[in-house]
Amino acid sequence: MSRICIVYSTTDGHTLEICPRIQQVLEHEAHWIELMAIEQASGIDWTRCDKIVIGARIRYGKHHPDVRAFIDRHLERLQQRPSAFFSVNVVARKPGKDTVAGNPYLQKFLKTILWKPTELAVFAGKIDYRRYGMVDRLMIRFIMWLTKGPTQPDACVDFTDWQAVADFAGRVARM
């Protein structure tokens, strides 16, 4: 049994929706899980983490700056234990963009950090126009129109491959 900390960054809540599925798989494998938002993770007790997982959303092509700051601040500790990173973005709804090697946002992010996680994954996100403010709704609908995604103003589409999430959690359990 390992003690695993899952740190997440979310804007609209979908990365947080993914975390309990990872937690469920890990707890089924008898691991102890601590889940925390990136904003709370500055006070992380590293003595309670045998492994760490960081999950981060993409918004307008970028991970939240807090994710990079957390990684930079805790690089030494991240490198001292098995670790994993997953990125959540709607671009991953497209074939080929749903892989670590094929996702441009994940690849760009990995080039900006020194940390080399043991496991990596990318998951397609969710479009939920009802949750967005007016500006985000317009911007995201425009981006979806350009990329042939859903544009109906009341659309809520979850593109996440939940089996891929469970498979990733299984790899985390074994690292």
N, C-alpha and C positions, 0 to 999 in steps of 0.2 A: 504494500500500500504506500502510495506517495501522497504528499501534500502538494496540491496544485493550485496556484493562484491564477485566476483568469481576470485580466484587466481589459476593459473595453472602452472604446470611444464611439459614441452614437449621437446622431442629431435628431432623427425622427423615431428612434427606438428599435429599428430592425436589427442592428448588430446586437443589441441586448436581447432580442427575441431568439437569436441564434445561440447565444451563450447557454441558456438552460438545456438545449438539446445536447450540447457538448458536455455540460455538467451531468446530465442524465446518463450518458454513456460512461463517463468516467466514474461516477458513483456506482454504477452497475458492476464495474471492474474493481470495486472496493477502494477507490481513491477518495481522499478528503478534499473538498473543493472550497475555495474562498473566492467569491466573485466581487469585483469592485470597479467602479467607474474610474476612468483615468484621472478625473479631477480629485478623487479621494486617494489615489495610489501614491502620492508623494510620501505618505507616511507608512508605506508598505513595510511589514515586518518580514525581512528577508530570511530570518531564521525559521519562519513558518512555511517557506516555499522550497520544496524539493525541485519543482518544475514550475515554469511560468508560461502562460499563453497570453498573447496580446491580440485583441481583435479591434480592427479599425475600419471605419466607414470612409467612403470617398464622397466628397461633395464638390461639384464643379471641378473635377479632375484632381483633387488633392486630399490627402489625409489631413485630419485636424492637426494643427501645429503642436498641440499637447502631446501627441503620440511621439513625434520626433524628439521633443524636449525630454519626455520620460525615458526614451531609449538612450539618448545622449547622457542624461544624468546618471543612469543606472547601468551603463554599458558593461562595466567590470562584473557586476553581479549577474547580469544576463548571460555573460560568457562563461560563468562558473557553473552553470546548471543546464540541464536539458531545457530547451525553450521552443516555442512555436509562435507563429504569426499568421493571422488570417486577415484578408482584406475583403471588404464587402462593397461591391459596386454594380450598378445596373448594366454597365458595358459587358459584364461577364454573362449576361443573358444570351450572348451570341456565341455560336460554336467557335472554338479556337481562342476566344477571349476569356474562357472559363477555366483556363489552365494557368499555372504559375508562369510558365515560359511565354504564354501567349497574351497575358494581360498587361497592356502597356502601363497602366497606373501602378501596378505592383512592381513591375520591372524598374520603372523610373524611381520609385520610392527606395527600393533596395540599393540602388546606386548612390543614394544620398546618406546611407547609414553604414556604420562599421560593424554592427551586430549581424551575425550570421546564424539565424535560428536553425534549430535541428529539423523542424518541420515547417512547411509553408503551405498555404491554401488560399484560394480565391473563391468567393461565393457570389452568385448573382444576388442582387438586392431586391428591393421592393419599391414599387411606385404606388403612392397613396396620396393622390391630389387633395383629398379631403383634409389631410393633416397639415398641408403646407399653407403658409401665408400667401398673400396675393403675389408678391414679387417672385418667390420661389415657384409657385404654381405656374406662372407665366414662363419663367426661364426654363423650368424642367419640361413643360409641354413643348416649348420651342425646340429644345435639345432632342426630345423624343420624336418630334416631327422630322427633324433632320436625320435621325438615325432609325426611322421607321418603327418606333415604339408606340405604346399606347398614348393617345392624346385626349381621350374623352375626359372632360373636366371632373367627373365623379369616379374615375377609374381607380381601382385598388387591385394591383397585380403583384403577386409574390412570385418572383422568378427563382427563388432559392431551391437548389437541389438538396433536399433534406437528407438524402442518402449520402451525398458527398460530405455533408456536415458530420454525419455519424461516422463515416469512414475516416475523416480527419481526426475525430475524437479517439477513434481506435488506435490510430498511429501515435497520438499524444500519449495514450495509456501505455503503449509499448516502448516509448523512448526512454 
